[in-house]
Amino acid sequence: MSLLKRIQDRDCTVGIIGLGYVGLPLAAELAKAGFHVTGFDVDAWKVAELNAGRSYIPDVPTAELAEVVKSGHFKATTDMAGLAEMDCIDIAVPTPLRKTKDPDMSYVVQAVEAVKKHLKKGQLVSLESTTYPGTTDELVKPMLEETGLKAGKDFYLVFSPERVDPANPQYLTKDIPKVVGGIDKESTEIGCALYGAVVTRTVPVSSTVVAEMAKLLENTFRSVNIGMVNELALMCHRMKIDVWEVIDAAKTKPFGFMPFYPGPGLGGHCIPIDPFYLSWKARQSGFEARFIELAGQVNSSMPEWVVSRVADALNSVKKAVNGSRVHVYGIAYKKNVGDMRESPALDVIEHLLRRGATVTYSDPFVPTLTLDGHTFTAVTTQDALAAKPDCVVITTDHDVFDYAELVKQASLIMDARNALKTFSGAHIHRL
Ligand SMILES: NC(=O)c1ccc[n+]([C@@H]2O[C@H](COP(=O)([O-])OP(=O)(O)OC[C@H]3O[C@@H](n4cnc5c(N)ncnc54)[C@H](O)[C@@H]3O)[C@@H](O)[C@H]2O)c1
């Protein structure tokens, strides 16, 4: 029976390589839809937890995971040999940057090596990791074809980017349309059939490179607009204009405007990283991606700007950063998650330490933190405020923080997120 028909009948096995923020929600959706899903991960702790029915990702409730483990629709393993049993294989491993800001493709290469070892006729291979345009065609396809099997003839190959927005209850994996670009029409059709079983809508495109580029356009759009609004915040500060009020006014325009907000800088595994995959690739064609570079410069200067505003705030009460006790509210890169990859709060802390401050932090999602060889342990906001810090900096606006209590008790606050929008007081400083 054809793979397409077996996908339609849910009579096929799906392997997901990489059970992280992207891979696990997708695996759970496919398992709930009736596929037999095996998750492959190099992290034995994650594999053991997931097989015990415990989810470590808030967007995948433990009860839902336990259900699909119990029904036999989901299991996890570190043993890549099981890839040979899979009809469809989805690769969702990390794509970070090297220190030089060049793509680090080592995880993708390692995952594709594993697929290659077990590649079978008739399988669908889908790359989901965000990457530079050309990866599927120039890197993945030739590697898999070293087996002697031919893409399009012996196996199907697609690129289908993930758009998950962790901790956004309005848009879970299943609610977000999924772009699918195959190396040929049949691959695209099979890819759409698989993902179409679990997402509201699939968007077939004419090639893998269009799908790769579409994902980078989405993330570059965010990076550039956030860079622009961060620069506007710096400009408004110089001109003594309230940037937050300006944005609130501008966003009443019902068309042609979309609000972006300034902050302490970019974080997470996507927005600070992905645009550099694109500028790196463009450079190989002799093209300088100027917006990407400029937005990168502005966005990465924001943590230091926040610290200079802390210095101004302390200065206003005749104190120096050096020797002051500064308490940081929020380590995660965005509200209501525990993910601190690339979080600007980490840079804010480093700059504060470099200037001689004593730093403590609160974050209910990040119990401990190691930075520059120091290990910090989170303190509760109650204990932090009772210790009367010289200044509090809000770097992540988690909903669980009691902002009214903060405004009441703290003597000086630097709010880098406009979390105190509804409060006023001479002790509150905003970005
Ligand atoms: N996190 C997001 O919000 C998000 C959104 C859209 C796209 N993406 C993209 O999706 C991809 C995955 O991101 P993520 O956030 O899920 O990463 P993650 O770090 O949360 O998860 C990746 C998983 O892959 C595993 N892994 C690494 N190498 C492996 C290998 N060789 N074989 C098997 N497993 C391996 C890791 O142990 C980890 O569990 C990246 O390319 C990212 O840019 C992420």
The ligand as a MOL file (V3000), in Angstrom:
LIG
                    3D

  0  0  0     0  0            999 V3000
M  V30 BEGIN CTAB
M  V30 COUNTS 44 48 0 0 0
M  V30 BEGIN ATOM
M  V30 1 N 11.8780 26.6080 20.4910 0
M  V30 2 C 11.1430 27.2670 19.6100 0
M  V30 3 O 10.3030 28.0950 19.9770 0
M  V30 4 C 11.3100 27.0090 18.1080 0
M  V30 5 C 10.3180 27.5200 17.2360 0
M  V30 6 C 10.4310 27.2890 15.8720 0
M  V30 7 C 11.5390 26.5870 15.3900 0
M  V30 8 N 12.4980 26.1210 16.2440 0 CHG=1
M  V30 9 C 13.6210 25.3790 15.6500 0
M  V30 10 O 13.4170 23.9980 15.8910 0
M  V30 11 C 14.6820 23.3390 16.0910 0
M  V30 12 C 14.6820 22.6420 17.4360 0
M  V30 13 O 14.5420 23.6130 18.4600 0
M  V30 14 P 14.0620 23.2470 19.9400 0
M  V30 15 O 13.7420 24.5470 20.5990 0
M  V30 16 O 13.0400 22.1740 19.9100 0 CHG=-1
M  V30 17 O 15.4190 22.6620 20.5330 0
M  V30 18 P 15.5960 21.8560 21.8980 0
M  V30 19 O 17.0000 22.0820 22.3340 0
M  V30 20 O 14.4760 22.1690 22.8320 0
M  V30 21 O 15.4080 20.3530 21.4700 0
M  V30 22 C 16.2810 19.6730 20.6370 0
M  V30 23 C 16.3800 18.2260 21.1010 0
M  V30 24 O 17.2210 17.5460 20.1790 0
M  V30 25 C 18.0220 16.6230 20.9160 0
M  V30 26 N 19.1540 16.2760 20.0650 0
M  V30 27 C 20.2670 16.9900 19.7840 0
M  V30 28 N 21.0420 16.3290 18.9040 0
M  V30 29 C 20.4140 15.1680 18.6240 0
M  V30 30 C 20.7100 14.0660 17.7860 0
M  V30 31 N 21.7990 14.0500 17.0470 0
M  V30 32 N 19.8560 13.0430 17.7700 0
M  V30 33 C 18.7320 13.0500 18.5330 0
M  V30 34 N 18.3840 14.0780 19.3190 0
M  V30 35 C 19.2060 15.1240 19.3790 0
M  V30 36 C 18.3440 17.3640 22.1930 0
M  V30 37 O 18.7360 16.4870 23.2190 0
M  V30 38 C 17.0060 18.0630 22.4850 0
M  V30 39 O 16.1650 17.2650 23.2760 0
M  V30 40 C 15.7370 24.4230 15.9510 0
M  V30 41 O 16.1940 24.4410 14.6470 0
M  V30 42 C 14.9600 25.6960 16.2610 0
M  V30 43 O 15.5510 26.8270 15.6420 0
M  V30 44 C 12.3950 26.3150 17.5900 0
M  V30 END ATOM
M  V30 BEGIN BOND
M  V30 1 1 1 2
M  V30 2 2 2 3
M  V30 3 1 2 4
M  V30 4 1 4 5
M  V30 5 2 4 44
M  V30 6 2 5 6
M  V30 7 1 6 7
M  V30 8 2 7 8
M  V30 9 1 8 9
M  V30 10 1 8 44
M  V30 11 1 9 10
M  V30 12 1 9 42
M  V30 13 1 10 11
M  V30 14 1 11 12
M  V30 15 1 11 40
M  V30 16 1 12 13
M  V30 17 1 13 14
M  V30 18 2 14 15
M  V30 19 1 14 16
M  V30 20 1 14 17
M  V30 21 1 17 18
M  V30 22 2 18 19
M  V30 23 1 18 20
M  V30 24 1 18 21
M  V30 25 1 21 22
M  V30 26 1 22 23
M  V30 27 1 23 24
M  V30 28 1 23 38
M  V30 29 1 24 25
M  V30 30 1 25 26
M  V30 31 1 25 36
M  V30 32 1 26 27
M  V30 33 1 26 35
M  V30 34 2 27 28
M  V30 35 1 28 29
M  V30 36 1 29 30
M  V30 37 2 29 35
M  V30 38 1 30 31
M  V30 39 2 30 32
M  V30 40 1 32 33
M  V30 41 2 33 34
M  V30 42 1 34 35
M  V30 43 1 36 37
M  V30 44 1 36 38
M  V30 45 1 38 39
M  V30 46 1 40 41
M  V30 47 1 40 42
M  V30 48 1 42 43
M  V30 END BOND
M  V30 END CTAB
M  END
